[in-house]
Amino acid sequence: MRELFPKDRPVLVLAPMQDVTDLPFMRLMASYGGPDIYVTEYFRVTAESKLDSNTLRSITENDTGRPVLAQMIGQDIPALVRTAKLLEKHAVAGIDLNLGCPAPIVCRKDAGGGLLRQPERVDEILRALRENIQGRFTVKCRVGFADKAEFPRLLEVFQKHDIQMLTIHGRTVRDAYKTPVHPECVRLAVQTMPCPVIANGNVVDVPTGLAYLRDTQAAGLMLGRGAIRHPWLFSHLRTHWEGGSSTAPTGRDMLRYIQALWDVTAAFHPRFDVRPHVQKMKRYMVFITTGIAEGQLEHRIRRVTTQEEFFSAIYEHLDHDDPLPARPPEDSSVFCGFAELK
Ligand SMILES: Cc1cc2nc3c(=O)[nH]c(=O)nc-3n(C[C@H](O)[C@H](O)[C@H](O)COP(=O)(O)O)c2cc1C
């Protein structure tokens, strides 16, 4: 995996996000500088599952110039092996296994984060996948299901298998998305895993990214919601490592980003329909609007139902050249618990 990493600075990875990190979103991120590595949204794997054709496009039509890992979620070993083999027929940089999704419907089926309750089962799955995957095999996990005290046992399991990268969202499944992360768990993994470890969770700007790296000594960062909110984050981090400094984006920079997000995601869907598209945009906007105009834009966007209302709200609040707030407010509804990473 290290051969895919830059030689002189930490690697930057775009977090897989269901219904977000599809091909148009990857392309849009690339146009802002983008990550070094992408990961697809997860492919759901069951005994009968087929490869989702839209998600597959982020591999077969990936023209970002950067590698993409194909992520799977599931717990049925023959099905996971079958799917990994199918995915390896395409231009993937490797196969990634999701051991972190906290969605109750996923955990109830003992997949995603639910699997962390059964280290022995994780052991079996990793063994079977490692025996059958020809290329790189990577894992994305949380630090436990209910308690971070579970993490050392999980690390023992991960260490037994020849995985090429371990990405850690530094929370337990129970923590969901809104608690502080546990950098000490990521640090423990860095000290004990033979493969590179990537730190994930709550990076919202350059200082929170640098603090996470300082506290964990990880080989790189994976950025999720922070990249939806601020697509400049990858290039701002790179500029920092090159010794430069970046200027904060202005209202109009954000306006252009939102317009581009609308355009590229609308163009991607053959049966474009404006109403569901407004709803789709509102899901991105949850992450983007926080902290802008003291919450007024967030409030307005929640209520819009038409394209006209949508753009009238964003023009009203973003048609200006003033810099936007560098980070979301600490009491934000979606970005909580990053204060300790200052
Ligand atoms: C909308 C959304 C969808 C997500 N979908 C996935 C997914 O498909 N696979 C996965 O491993 N993690 C998924 N995650 C978790 C993220 O990859 C990441 O671990 C988490 O958001 C923490 O990182 P962040 O604070 O940088 O956002 C998702 C998160 C969000 C917010």
The ligand as a Tripos MOL2 file, in Angstrom:
@<TRIPOS>MOLECULE
LIG
   31    33     1     0     0
SMALL
NO_CHARGES

@<TRIPOS>ATOM
      1 C1        -23.4270   10.0160    5.0180 C.3       1 LIG1
      2 C2        -22.3630    9.0430    5.4800 C.ar      1 LIG1
      3 C3        -22.2290    7.8230    4.8320 C.ar      1 LIG1
      4 C4        -21.2160    6.9160    5.2080 C.ar      1 LIG1
      5 N1        -21.0480    5.7500    4.5140 N.ar      1 LIG1
      6 C5        -19.9870    4.9420    4.8110 C.ar      1 LIG1
      7 C6        -19.6530    3.8000    3.9930 C.ar      1 LIG1
      8 O1        -20.2960    3.4980    2.9750 O.2       1 LIG1
      9 N2        -18.5780    3.0540    4.3720 N.ar      1 LIG1
     10 C7        -17.8120    3.3660    5.4750 C.ar      1 LIG1
     11 O2        -16.8310    2.6700    5.7830 O.2       1 LIG1
     12 N3        -18.0900    4.4400    6.2390 N.ar      1 LIG1
     13 C8        -19.1290    5.2400    5.9220 C.ar      1 LIG1
     14 N4        -19.3330    6.3730    6.6520 N.ar      1 LIG1
     15 C9        -18.3890    6.7360    7.7200 C.3       1 LIG1
     16 C10       -17.2580    7.6300    7.1460 C.3       1 LIG1
     17 O3        -16.4930    6.9430    6.1840 O.3       1 LIG1
     18 C11       -16.3160    8.1230    8.2710 C.3       1 LIG1
     19 O4        -15.7290    7.0070    8.8880 O.3       1 LIG1
     20 C12       -17.0550    8.9480    9.3300 C.3       1 LIG1
     21 O5        -17.9260    9.8910    8.7260 O.3       1 LIG1
     22 C13       -16.0660    9.6780   10.2430 C.3       1 LIG1
     23 O6        -15.2220   10.5250    9.4930 O.3       1 LIG1
     24 P1        -15.5000   12.1370    9.3500 P.3       1 LIG1
     25 O7        -15.6180   12.6940   10.7620 O.co2     1 LIG1
     26 O8        -14.2970   12.6350    8.6080 O.co2     1 LIG1
     27 O9        -16.7770   12.2830    8.6180 O.co2     1 LIG1
     28 C14       -20.3480    7.2580    6.3030 C.ar      1 LIG1
     29 C15       -20.5180    8.4880    6.9540 C.ar      1 LIG1
     30 C16       -21.4860    9.3800    6.5560 C.ar      1 LIG1
     31 C17       -21.6040   10.7180    7.2640 C.3       1 LIG1
@<TRIPOS>BOND
     1     1     2 1
     2     2     3 ar
     3     2    30 ar
     4     3     4 ar
     5     4     5 ar
     6     4    28 ar
     7     5     6 ar
     8     6     7 ar
     9     6    13 1
    10     7     8 2
    11     7     9 ar
    12     9    10 ar
    13    10    11 2
    14    10    12 ar
    15    12    13 ar
    16    13    14 ar
    17    14    15 1
    18    14    28 ar
    19    15    16 1
    20    16    17 1
    21    16    18 1
    22    18    19 1
    23    18    20 1
    24    20    21 1
    25    20    22 1
    26    22    23 1
    27    23    24 1
    28    24    25 2
    29    24    26 1
    30    24    27 1
    31    28    29 ar
    32    29    30 ar
    33    30    31 1
@<TRIPOS>SUBSTRUCTURE
     1 LIG1         1 GROUP 0 **** ****
